[in-house]
Amino acid sequence: MRTDTPLEAAPETPLQTLPARGPVTIERGRPVLDVVIPVYNEEADLERCVRRLHDHLIRTFPYGFRITIADNASTDRTPELAARLDDTIEEVTAVRLEQKGRGRALRTVWSLSDAPVLAYMDVDLSTDLKALLPLVAPLISGHSDLAIGSRLARSSRVVRGPKREFISRAYNLILRGSLAARFSDAQCGFKAIRKDVAERLLPMVEDTGWFFDTEMLVLAERAGLRIHEVPVDWVDDPNSTVHIVKTATEDLKGVWRVGRALATGALPLDRVRRPFGDDPRDRELTGVPKGLARQLVGFCVVGALSTLIYLLLYSLFRLGTGPQVANALALLLSALGNTAANRRLTFGVRGRDRAMRHQAQGLVVFGIGLVLTSGSLAALDAAPGTASHGTELAVLIAANLAATILRFLLFRAWVFPSDSGATIDDDPRNDNR
């Protein structure tokens, strides 16, 4: 039985992105799968769980495997039972940690493991083990980067009380609304990750408790990694020791922390991105601009919203100032928002790198738009008669359309060129937001 302390400092993460996905390498004497069972005072269920899981893997899993018991500072007979299982079953290893925390246990054991595919499951075995092979198969083949069991998929069969059902669905709804999460079930204790992904991703995950899973999945999804979901059959453990209110409070704090980090670009997610090289659609084609269709759609959406904001601001400023001043102020404010939105949503530039430079270049583009729109207003003012407010807006819309076309060309060729060295993701399949 090994006794390990949590890893305080992860090894230095390489700056380059992950390589293209591929099947894991099968090596003689090295397990392909390491299934971690984090436990705290589980003397009643531990041996039954481990023996049942071991028997299932012996019968159904075609490669070498390891079962790792991660004891989180248990105070009952759990360490003794874990050590006995380690001694009596060849594929079982026990690790003792002197601090509590499921996330801490997973980070420690996964970081130390030599298996190319890492998984974990709760000791109560609430999830039907027949889903284990479908869970890890896409990771072994190279199809996916992470895999989760989902109790909320339509074909899942779940037995649990209404209170837990409500809390689970409400939590996942919060994740979708606040962090734009697309995976369906963050809390199911049945997940797997490739080792090469874990080496890059785990150093960015701060939580050491129950929010560890959610944080890992959100960061993986934002980085464009592929998350495979498996419908599971799941039966609630009535003797679960999870403190729902305390866990929910900590989870909400985690949601706020991760949301703030993502909004400020504080996380180096470019380090866990993968190129897509196996699909024929990813091959470079001479003379075809990369990502042009998606960029046009994104630019049009951002432009439409910016135009509405611009017209609203112009109308407000026009109540107290002349048309030229109102136009300049409205265009300036909308241009700042337009550059920031296009930077992130249209051209996929993430992080703070060159953010001020991009805004400065955006202001130059704004100046060109100002010349076009101000010139249009000047021409309208020079025309005979007094133009109505509706005529002013119509002229401004036409001028803005011309400025918009020029703005897109300048953004694409000058402000956010794909070969500028910035962190840009033009492939729509990488855009997992």
DRENDO-1510 file (C-alpha; in Angstrom, 1 decimal, always signed):
<recs>
REC; n; res; u; v; w
REC; 1; MET; +0.0; +0.0; +0.0 .
REC; 2; ARG; +1.4; +3.4; -1.0 .
REC; 3; THR; +1.0; +6.5; +1.1 .
REC; 4; ASP; +1.1; +9.6; -1.0 .
REC; 5; THR; +0.4; +13.3; -0.3 .
REC; 6; PRO; -1.4; +15.5; -2.7 .
REC; 7; LEU; +0.7; +17.0; -5.4 .
REC; 8; GLU; +1.3; +20.7; -4.5 .
REC; 9; ALA; +2.9; +21.5; -7.8 .
REC; 10; ALA; +2.2; +19.8; -11.1 .
REC; 11; PRO; +5.0; +19.3; -13.6 .
REC; 12; GLU; +5.5; +22.2; -16.0 .
REC; 13; THR; +3.0; +22.2; -18.8 .
REC; 14; PRO; +4.3; +22.4; -22.3 .
REC; 15; LEU; +3.2; +25.4; -24.2 .
REC; 16; GLN; +2.3; +23.7; -27.4 .
REC; 17; THR; -1.1; +22.2; -28.0 .
REC; 18; LEU; -1.9; +18.5; -27.7 .
REC; 19; PRO; -1.2; +16.3; -30.7 .
REC; 20; ALA; -4.0; +15.0; -32.9 .
REC; 21; ARG; -6.0; +12.2; -31.3 .
REC; 22; GLY; -5.0; +8.7; -31.9 .
REC; 23; PRO; -5.5; +5.2; -30.3 .
REC; 24; VAL; -3.7; +4.6; -27.1 .
REC; 25; THR; -0.4; +2.6; -27.2 .
REC; 26; ILE; -0.8; -0.9; -25.8 .
REC; 27; GLU; +2.4; -2.0; -24.0 .
REC; 28; ARG; +3.0; -5.3; -22.4 .
REC; 29; GLY; +3.1; -5.1; -18.6 .
REC; 30; ARG; +1.4; -1.7; -18.4 .
REC; 31; PRO; -2.4; -1.4; -17.7 .
REC; 32; VAL; -4.5; +0.4; -20.3 .
REC; 33; LEU; -7.1; +1.4; -17.7 .
REC; 34; ASP; -6.7; +2.6; -14.2 .
REC; 35; VAL; -10.0; +2.8; -12.3 .
REC; 36; VAL; -9.8; +4.9; -9.2 .
REC; 37; ILE; -12.2; +4.5; -6.3 .
REC; 38; PRO; -12.0; +7.4; -3.9 .
REC; 39; VAL; -13.2; +6.4; -0.4 .
REC; 40; TYR; -13.6; +8.0; +3.0 .
REC; 41; ASN; -14.8; +5.7; +5.9 .
REC; 42; GLU; -16.2; +3.1; +3.6 .
REC; 43; GLU; -15.4; -0.1; +5.5 .
REC; 44; ALA; -18.9; -1.4; +5.0 .
REC; 45; ASP; -18.9; -1.3; +1.1 .
REC; 46; LEU; -15.2; -1.3; +0.1 .
REC; 47; GLU; -14.4; -5.0; -0.2 .
REC; 48; ARG; -17.7; -5.8; -1.9 .
REC; 49; CYS; -17.3; -3.0; -4.4 .
REC; 50; VAL; -13.7; -3.8; -5.3 .
REC; 51; ARG; -14.3; -7.5; -5.7 .
REC; 52; ARG; -17.4; -7.0; -7.8 .
REC; 53; LEU; -15.6; -4.5; -10.0 .
REC; 54; HIS; -12.5; -6.8; -10.3 .
REC; 55; ASP; -14.7; -9.7; -11.4 .
REC; 56; HIS; -16.5; -7.6; -14.0 .
REC; 57; LEU; -13.2; -6.3; -15.5 .
REC; 58; ILE; -11.7; -9.8; -15.6 .
REC; 59; ARG; -14.8; -11.0; -17.5 .
REC; 60; THR; -15.4; -8.1; -19.9 .
REC; 61; PHE; -12.3; -5.9; -20.3 .
REC; 62; PRO; -10.0; -7.0; -23.1 .
REC; 63; TYR; -6.9; -5.2; -21.9 .
REC; 64; GLY; -4.8; -4.9; -18.8 .
REC; 65; PHE; -6.3; -2.9; -16.0 .
REC; 66; ARG; -5.6; -1.6; -12.5 .
REC; 67; ILE; -8.1; -0.8; -9.6 .
REC; 68; THR; -6.7; +2.0; -7.3 .
REC; 69; ILE; -8.3; +2.6; -3.9 .
REC; 70; ALA; -7.7; +6.2; -3.0 .
REC; 71; ASP; -8.3; +6.5; +0.8 .
REC; 72; ASN; -9.0; +10.1; +1.8 .
REC; 73; ALA; -7.8; +10.1; +5.4 .
REC; 74; SER; -10.3; +7.5; +6.6 .
REC; 75; THR; -10.6; +7.0; +10.4 .
REC; 76; ASP; -12.3; +3.6; +10.4 .
REC; 77; ARG; -11.1; +0.2; +9.1 .
REC; 78; THR; -11.0; +1.4; +5.5 .
REC; 79; PRO; -7.1; +1.6; +5.3 .
REC; 80; GLU; -6.8; -1.9; +6.7 .
REC; 81; LEU; -9.3; -3.4; +4.2 .
REC; 82; ALA; -7.6; -1.5; +1.4 .
REC; 83; ALA; -4.2; -2.8; +2.3 .
REC; 84; ARG; -5.6; -6.4; +2.5 .
REC; 85; LEU; -7.1; -6.1; -1.0 .
REC; 86; ASP; -3.8; -4.7; -2.3 .
REC; 87; ASP; -2.0; -7.7; -0.9 .
REC; 88; THR; -4.5; -10.4; -2.1 .
REC; 89; ILE; -5.6; -9.1; -5.6 .
REC; 90; GLU; -2.8; -8.5; -8.2 .
REC; 91; GLU; -4.7; -5.8; -10.1 .
REC; 92; VAL; -5.6; -3.8; -6.9 .
REC; 93; THR; -3.4; -1.0; -5.5 .
REC; 94; ALA; -4.2; +1.1; -2.4 .
REC; 95; VAL; -3.0; +4.7; -1.9 .
REC; 96; ARG; -3.4; +6.5; +1.4 .
REC; 97; LEU; -3.8; +10.3; +1.5 .
REC; 98; GLU; -3.7; +12.2; +4.7 .
REC; 99; GLN; -6.2; +14.9; +3.6 .
REC; 100; LYS; -9.8; +14.6; +2.6 .
REC; 101; GLY; -11.3; +15.6; -0.8 .
REC; 102; ARG; -12.4; +13.6; -3.7 .
REC; 103; GLY; -10.8; +16.0; -6.2 .
REC; 104; ARG; -7.6; +15.9; -4.3 .
REC; 105; ALA; -7.6; +12.0; -4.4 .
REC; 106; LEU; -8.3; +11.9; -8.2 .
REC; 107; ARG; -5.7; +14.6; -9.0 .
REC; 108; THR; -3.1; +12.7; -7.0 .
REC; 109; VAL; -3.7; +9.2; -8.3 .
REC; 110; TRP; -4.3; +10.2; -11.9 .
REC; 111; SER; -1.1; +12.3; -11.9 .
REC; 112; LEU; +0.9; +9.3; -10.6 .
REC; 113; SER; -0.7; +6.7; -12.8 .
REC; 114; ASP; +1.1; +5.2; -15.9 .
REC; 115; ALA; -2.1; +4.0; -17.6 .
REC; 116; PRO; -3.2; +5.9; -20.8 .
REC; 117; VAL; -6.8; +5.9; -19.8 .
REC; 118; LEU; -7.9; +7.0; -16.3 .
REC; 119; ALA; -11.4; +6.5; -14.8 .
REC; 120; TYR; -13.2; +6.7; -11.5 .
REC; 121; MET; -16.4; +5.6; -9.9 .
REC; 122; ASP; -18.1; +5.9; -6.6 .
REC; 123; VAL; -17.6; +3.1; -4.1 .
REC; 124; ASP; -21.4; +2.4; -3.8 .
REC; 125; LEU; -21.4; +1.2; -7.5 .
REC; 126; SER; -24.7; +3.0; -8.1 .
REC; 127; THR; -23.9; +3.0; -11.8 .
REC; 128; ASP; -24.4; -0.3; -13.7 .
REC; 129; LEU; -20.9; -1.7; -14.5 .
REC; 130; LYS; -22.0; -2.7; -18.0 .
REC; 131; ALA; -21.5; +1.0; -19.0 .
REC; 132; LEU; -17.8; +0.9; -18.1 .
REC; 133; LEU; -16.5; -0.5; -21.4 .
REC; 134; PRO; -18.7; +1.9; -23.5 .
REC; 135; LEU; -17.4; +4.7; -21.3 .
REC; 136; VAL; -13.7; +4.1; -21.9 .
REC; 137; ALA; -13.8; +2.6; -25.5 .
REC; 138; PRO; -13.9; +6.0; -27.2 .
REC; 139; LEU; -10.8; +7.1; -25.2 .
REC; 140; ILE; -8.9; +4.0; -26.1 .
REC; 141; SER; -9.7; +4.3; -29.8 .
REC; 142; GLY; -8.8; +8.0; -29.9 .
REC; 143; HIS; -12.3; +9.2; -30.7 .
REC; 144; SER; -12.7; +11.3; -27.5 .
REC; 145; ASP; -10.7; +13.0; -24.8 .
REC; 146; LEU; -13.1; +12.6; -21.8 .
REC; 147; ALA; -16.1; +10.5; -21.1 .
REC; 148; ILE; -18.9; +10.8; -18.6 .
REC; 149; GLY; -21.9; +8.7; -17.5 .
REC; 150; SER; -25.1; +10.6; -17.8 .
REC; 151; ARG; -28.2; +9.9; -15.7 .
REC; 152; LEU; -30.1; +12.6; -17.6 .
REC; 153; ALA; -30.0; +11.1; -21.1 .
REC; 154; ARG; -33.3; +10.0; -22.5 .
REC; 155; SER; -32.3; +6.3; -22.5 .
REC; 156; SER; -30.9; +6.3; -19.0 .
REC; 157; ARG; -32.8; +4.4; -16.3 .
REC; 158; VAL; -32.5; +6.1; -12.9 .
REC; 159; VAL; -34.0; +5.2; -9.5 .
REC; 160; ARG; -33.7; +8.0; -6.9 .
REC; 161; GLY; -35.8; +10.2; -4.7 .
REC; 162; PRO; -37.4; +13.5; -6.0 .
REC; 163; LYS; -35.2; +15.6; -3.8 .
REC; 164; ARG; -31.9; +14.4; -5.4 .
REC; 165; GLU; -33.6; +14.4; -8.8 .
REC; 166; PHE; -34.6; +18.1; -8.4 .
REC; 167; ILE; -31.1; +19.1; -7.1 .
REC; 168; SER; -29.3; +17.4; -9.9 .
REC; 169; ARG; -31.4; +18.9; -12.7 .
REC; 170; ALA; -31.3; +22.3; -11.1 .
REC; 171; TYR; -27.5; +22.2; -10.8 .
REC; 172; ASN; -27.0; +21.2; -14.4 .
REC; 173; LEU; -29.5; +23.9; -15.4 .
REC; 174; ILE; -27.3; +26.5; -13.5 .
REC; 175; LEU; -24.2; +25.2; -15.3 .
REC; 176; ARG; -25.9; +25.6; -18.7 .
REC; 177; GLY; -27.1; +29.1; -17.9 .
REC; 178; SER; -24.0; +30.5; -16.2 .
REC; 179; LEU; -21.1; +28.6; -17.8 .
REC; 180; ALA; -22.7; +27.6; -21.1 .
REC; 181; ALA; -22.1; +24.0; -20.4 .
REC; 182; ARG; -23.3; +21.5; -23.0 .
REC; 183; PHE; -22.7; +18.2; -21.2 .
REC; 184; SER; -25.8; +16.8; -19.5 .
REC; 185; ASP; -24.7; +15.5; -16.2 .
REC; 186; ALA; -21.7; +17.0; -14.2 .
REC; 187; GLN; -22.2; +15.1; -11.0 .
REC; 188; CYS; -22.5; +11.4; -11.9 .
REC; 189; GLY; -19.6; +9.5; -10.2 .
REC; 190; PHE; -18.6; +7.7; -13.4 .
REC; 191; LYS; -16.1; +9.5; -15.6 .
REC; 192; ALA; -12.9; +8.8; -17.6 .
REC; 193; ILE; -10.1; +10.9; -19.1 .
REC; 194; ARG; -7.1; +10.2; -21.3 .
REC; 195; LYS; -3.8; +10.5; -19.5 .
REC; 196; ASP; -2.3; +12.9; -22.1 .
REC; 197; VAL; -5.3; +15.2; -21.6 .
REC; 198; ALA; -5.1; +14.9; -17.8 .
REC; 199; GLU; -1.5; +16.0; -17.7 .
REC; 200; ARG; -2.4; +19.3; -19.3 .
REC; 201; LEU; -5.9; +19.8; -17.8 .
REC; 202; LEU; -5.5; +18.9; -14.1 .
REC; 203; PRO; -3.0; +21.7; -13.3 .
REC; 204; MET; -5.7; +24.2; -14.2 .
REC; 205; VAL; -8.4; +22.6; -12.0 .
REC; 206; GLU; -8.3; +24.2; -8.5 .
REC; 207; ASP; -11.0; +22.5; -6.6 .
REC; 208; THR; -10.1; +19.5; -4.4 .
REC; 209; GLY; -13.6; +18.5; -3.4 .
REC; 210; TRP; -16.9; +17.6; -5.2 .
REC; 211; PHE; -16.7; +20.5; -7.7 .
REC; 212; PHE; -13.6; +19.0; -9.2 .
REC; 213; ASP; -15.6; +17.0; -11.8 .
REC; 214; THR; -17.6; +20.1; -12.9 .
REC; 215; GLU; -14.5; +22.3; -13.2 .
REC; 216; MET; -12.6; +19.7; -15.2 .
REC; 217; LEU; -15.5; +19.3; -17.6 .
REC; 218; VAL; -16.2; +23.0; -18.1 .
REC; 219; LEU; -12.5; +23.7; -18.9 .
REC; 220; ALA; -12.3; +20.7; -21.2 .
REC; 221; GLU; -15.3; +21.8; -23.1 .
REC; 222; ARG; -14.2; +25.4; -23.4 .
REC; 223; ALA; -10.8; +24.2; -24.7 .
REC; 224; GLY; -12.6; +22.3; -27.5 .
REC; 225; LEU; -12.0; +18.8; -26.2 .
REC; 226; ARG; -14.4; +16.1; -27.1 .
REC; 227; ILE; -16.6; +14.8; -24.3 .
REC; 228; HIS; -18.3; +11.5; -24.9 .
REC; 229; GLU; -21.5; +10.8; -22.9 .
REC; 230; VAL; -22.8; +7.3; -22.0 .
REC; 231; PRO; -26.4; +6.8; -20.9 .
REC; 232; VAL; -26.3; +4.8; -17.6 .
REC; 233; ASP; -28.6; +2.8; -15.4 .
REC; 234; TRP; -28.2; +4.3; -11.9 .
REC; 235; VAL; -29.7; +3.4; -8.5 .
REC; 236; ASP; -29.4; +5.9; -5.7 .
REC; 237; ASP; -27.6; +4.8; -2.6 .
REC; 238; PRO; -29.9; +5.7; +0.4 .
REC; 239; ASN; -26.9; +5.6; +2.8 .
REC; 240; SER; -24.9; +8.2; +0.9 .
REC; 241; THR; -22.9; +10.5; +3.3 .
REC; 242; VAL; -22.8; +13.5; +0.9 .
REC; 243; HIS; -23.9; +16.7; +2.7 .
REC; 244; ILE; -26.2; +18.2; +0.1 .
REC; 245; VAL; -26.5; +21.8; +1.4 .
REC; 246; LYS; -22.7; +22.1; +2.0 .
REC; 247; THR; -21.8; +20.6; -1.3 .
REC; 248; ALA; -24.3; +22.8; -3.2 .
REC; 249; THR; -22.8; +25.9; -1.5 .
REC; 250; GLU; -19.3; +24.9; -2.5 .
REC; 251; ASP; -20.4; +24.1; -6.0 .
REC; 252; LEU; -22.0; +27.5; -6.5 .
REC; 253; LYS; -18.8; +29.2; -5.2 .
REC; 254; GLY; -16.9; +27.1; -7.8 .
REC; 255; VAL; -19.2; +28.2; -10.6 .
REC; 256; TRP; -18.6; +31.8; -9.7 .
REC; 257; ARG; -14.8; +31.3; -9.6 .
REC; 258; VAL; -14.6; +29.4; -12.9 .
REC; 259; GLY; -17.0; +31.8; -14.6 .
REC; 260; ARG; -14.8; +34.8; -13.6 .
REC; 261; ALA; -11.6; +33.1; -14.7 .
REC; 262; LEU; -13.1; +32.3; -18.1 .
REC; 263; ALA; -14.5; +35.8; -18.5 .
REC; 264; THR; -11.1; +37.4; -17.8 .
REC; 265; GLY; -9.2; +34.9; -20.0 .
REC; 266; ALA; -7.0; +33.9; -17.0 .
REC; 267; LEU; -6.8; +30.2; -18.0 .
REC; 268; PRO; -4.3; +29.0; -20.6 .
REC; 269; LEU; -6.8; +26.8; -22.4 .
REC; 270; ASP; -4.8; +26.9; -25.6 .
REC; 271; ARG; -2.5; +24.3; -23.9 .
REC; 272; VAL; -5.2; +21.6; -24.0 .
REC; 273; ARG; -6.5; +22.2; -27.5 .
REC; 274; ARG; -6.1; +19.5; -30.1 .
REC; 275; PRO; -5.6; +19.9; -33.9 .
REC; 276; PHE; -8.1; +17.9; -36.0 .
REC; 277; GLY; -6.0; +16.0; -38.6 .
REC; 278; ASP; -7.8; +12.8; -39.2 .
REC; 279; ASP; -11.0; +14.1; -40.9 .
REC; 280; PRO; -10.7; +14.7; -44.7 .
REC; 281; ARG; -12.5; +18.0; -44.1 .
REC; 282; ASP; -9.6; +19.2; -42.1 .
REC; 283; ARG; -7.1; +19.0; -45.0 .
REC; 284; GLU; -5.7; +22.3; -46.3 .
REC; 285; LEU; -7.3; +23.2; -49.6 .
REC; 286; THR; -5.4; +25.7; -51.8 .
REC; 287; GLY; -7.2; +28.9; -52.4 .
REC; 288; VAL; -9.9; +28.3; -49.8 .
REC; 289; PRO; -9.9; +30.7; -46.9 .
REC; 290; LYS; -10.0; +28.8; -43.6 .
REC; 291; GLY; -13.0; +29.4; -41.4 .
REC; 292; LEU; -14.5; +32.0; -43.7 .
REC; 293; ALA; -18.1; +30.8; -43.6 .
REC; 294; ARG; -18.2; +30.6; -39.8 .
REC; 295; GLN; -16.5; +34.0; -39.4 .
REC; 296; LEU; -19.0; +35.6; -41.7 .
REC; 297; VAL; -21.9; +34.2; -39.7 .
REC; 298; GLY; -20.4; +35.3; -36.4 .
REC; 299; PHE; -19.5; +38.7; -37.8 .
REC; 300; CYS; -23.0; +39.3; -39.1 .
REC; 301; VAL; -24.6; +38.3; -35.8 .
REC; 302; VAL; -22.2; +40.5; -33.8 .
REC; 303; GLY; -22.7; +43.3; -36.4 .
REC; 304; ALA; -26.5; +43.1; -36.1 .
REC; 305; LEU; -26.4; +43.4; -32.4 .
REC; 306; SER; -23.8; +46.2; -32.5 .
REC; 307; THR; -26.0; +48.1; -35.0 .
REC; 308; LEU; -29.0; +47.9; -32.7 .
REC; 309; ILE; -26.9; +49.1; -29.8 .
REC; 310; TYR; -25.4; +51.9; -31.9 .
REC; 311; LEU; -28.8; +53.1; -33.0 .
REC; 312; LEU; -30.1; +53.0; -29.5 .
REC; 313; LEU; -27.1; +55.0; -28.2 .
REC; 314; TYR; -27.4; +57.5; -31.1 .
REC; 315; SER; -31.0; +58.1; -30.3 .
REC; 316; LEU; -30.2; +58.6; -26.6 .
REC; 317; PHE; -27.3; +61.0; -27.3 .
REC; 318; ARG; -29.3; +62.8; -29.9 .
REC; 319; LEU; -31.7; +64.0; -27.2 .
REC; 320; GLY; -29.0; +66.3; -25.8 .
REC; 321; THR; -26.4; +66.8; -28.5 .
REC; 322; GLY; -26.1; +67.4; -32.2 .
REC; 323; PRO; -26.0; +64.6; -34.8 .
REC; 324; GLN; -22.2; +64.6; -35.3 .
REC; 325; VAL; -21.4; +64.4; -31.5 .
REC; 326; ALA; -24.2; +61.8; -31.0 .
REC; 327; ASN; -22.9; +59.7; -33.9 .
REC; 328; ALA; -19.2; +59.8; -32.6 .
REC; 329; LEU; -20.1; +58.8; -29.1 .
REC; 330; ALA; -22.5; +56.0; -30.1 .
REC; 331; LEU; -20.1; +54.7; -32.7 .
REC; 332; LEU; -17.1; +54.8; -30.2 .
REC; 333; LEU; -18.9; +52.8; -27.5 .
REC; 334; SER; -20.5; +50.3; -29.9 .
REC; 335; ALA; -17.1; +49.9; -31.6 .
REC; 336; LEU; -15.3; +48.9; -28.4 .
REC; 337; GLY; -18.0; +46.3; -27.7 .
REC; 338; ASN; -17.9; +45.2; -31.3 .
REC; 339; THR; -14.2; +44.6; -31.3 .
REC; 340; ALA; -14.3; +42.6; -28.1 .
REC; 341; ALA; -17.2; +40.5; -29.3 .
REC; 342; ASN; -15.6; +39.8; -32.7 .
REC; 343; ARG; -12.3; +39.0; -31.1 .
REC; 344; ARG; -13.8; +36.3; -28.9 .
REC; 345; LEU; -16.8; +35.0; -30.9 .
REC; 346; THR; -16.0; +35.5; -34.6 .
REC; 347; PHE; -12.2; +35.0; -34.7 .
REC; 348; GLY; -11.9; +32.8; -31.7 .
REC; 349; VAL; -9.1; +34.8; -30.0 .
REC; 350; ARG; -8.8; +33.8; -26.4 .
REC; 351; GLY; -6.9; +35.2; -23.4 .
REC; 352; ARG; -5.4; +38.6; -22.8 .
REC; 353; ASP; -2.6; +38.4; -25.2 .
REC; 354; ARG; -2.6; +41.4; -27.6 .
REC; 355; ALA; -6.1; +42.4; -26.3 .
REC; 356; MET; -5.1; +46.1; -26.0 .
REC; 357; ARG; -3.4; +46.0; -29.4 .
REC; 358; HIS; -6.6; +44.6; -30.9 .
REC; 359; GLN; -8.7; +47.3; -29.3 .
REC; 360; ALA; -6.3; +49.9; -30.7 .
REC; 361; GLN; -6.5; +48.5; -34.2 .
REC; 362; GLY; -10.3; +48.3; -33.7 .
REC; 363; LEU; -10.3; +52.0; -33.0 .
REC; 364; VAL; -8.5; +52.7; -36.3 .
REC; 365; VAL; -11.2; +50.7; -38.0 .
REC; 366; PHE; -13.7; +52.7; -36.0 .
REC; 367; GLY; -12.2; +55.9; -37.3 .
REC; 368; ILE; -12.7; +54.7; -40.9 .
REC; 369; GLY; -16.4; +54.0; -40.0 .
REC; 370; LEU; -16.7; +57.4; -38.4 .
REC; 371; VAL; -15.5; +59.0; -41.6 .
REC; 372; LEU; -18.0; +57.1; -43.6 .
REC; 373; THR; -21.0; +57.8; -41.3 .
REC; 374; SER; -20.0; +61.4; -40.5 .
REC; 375; GLY; -19.5; +62.1; -44.2 .
REC; 376; SER; -23.0; +60.8; -44.9 .
REC; 377; LEU; -24.4; +63.0; -42.2 .
REC; 378; ALA; -22.5; +66.0; -43.6 .
REC; 379; ALA; -23.8; +65.3; -47.1 .
REC; 380; LEU; -27.3; +65.0; -45.7 .
REC; 381; ASP; -26.9; +68.3; -43.9 .
REC; 382; ALA; -25.7; +70.0; -47.0 .
REC; 383; ALA; -28.8; +68.8; -49.0 .
REC; 384; PRO; -31.6; +71.3; -49.4 .
REC; 385; GLY; -34.3; +71.1; -46.8 .
REC; 386; THR; -34.4; +69.7; -43.2 .
REC; 387; ALA; -34.0; +66.0; -42.9 .
REC; 388; SER; -36.2; +64.1; -40.5 .
REC; 389; HIS; -34.9; +61.9; -37.8 .
REC; 390; GLY; -36.0; +58.8; -39.8 .
REC; 391; THR; -34.1; +60.0; -42.8 .
REC; 392; GLU; -31.0; +60.4; -40.6 .
REC; 393; LEU; -31.3; +56.8; -39.3 .
REC; 394; ALA; -31.8; +55.5; -42.9 .
REC; 395; VAL; -28.7; +57.2; -44.1 .
REC; 396; LEU; -26.7; +56.0; -41.1 .
REC; 397; ILE; -27.8; +52.4; -41.7 .
REC; 398; ALA; -26.7; +52.6; -45.3 .
REC; 399; ALA; -23.3; +54.1; -44.3 .
REC; 400; ASN; -22.9; +51.5; -41.6 .
REC; 401; LEU; -23.5; +48.7; -44.1 .
REC; 402; ALA; -20.6; +49.9; -46.2 .
REC; 403; ALA; -18.5; +50.4; -43.1 .
REC; 404; THR; -19.4; +46.9; -41.9 .
REC; 405; ILE; -18.1; +45.2; -45.1 .
REC; 406; LEU; -14.8; +47.2; -44.8 .
REC; 407; ARG; -14.6; +46.4; -41.1 .
REC; 408; PHE; -14.8; +42.7; -41.7 .
REC; 409; LEU; -12.1; +42.7; -44.3 .
REC; 410; LEU; -9.8; +44.8; -42.1 .
REC; 411; PHE; -10.6; +42.6; -39.1 .
REC; 412; ARG; -9.8; +39.4; -41.0 .
REC; 413; ALA; -6.7; +40.7; -42.8 .
REC; 414; TRP; -5.2; +43.1; -40.3 .
REC; 415; VAL; -6.6; +42.9; -36.8 .
REC; 416; PHE; -7.1; +39.1; -36.4 .
REC; 417; PRO; -5.1; +37.4; -39.2 .
REC; 418; SER; -4.9; +33.7; -38.8 .
REC; 419; ASP; -1.1; +33.6; -39.1 .
REC; 420; SER; -0.5; +36.3; -36.5 .
REC; 421; GLY; +0.6; +33.9; -33.8 .
REC; 422; ALA; -2.4; +34.7; -31.6 .
REC; 423; THR; -4.5; +31.9; -30.1 .
REC; 424; ILE; -7.1; +31.5; -32.8 .
REC; 425; ASP; -9.5; +28.7; -33.4 .
REC; 426; ASP; -11.2; +28.8; -36.8 .
REC; 427; ASP; -12.5; +25.3; -36.9 .
REC; 428; PRO; -16.2; +25.2; -35.9 .
REC; 429; ARG; -15.7; +21.7; -34.4 .
REC; 430; ASN; -13.2; +23.3; -32.0 .
REC; 431; ASP; -15.7; +25.8; -30.9 .
REC; 432; ASN; -17.3; +23.8; -28.0 .
REC; 433; ARG; -18.8; +26.7; -26.2 .
</recs>
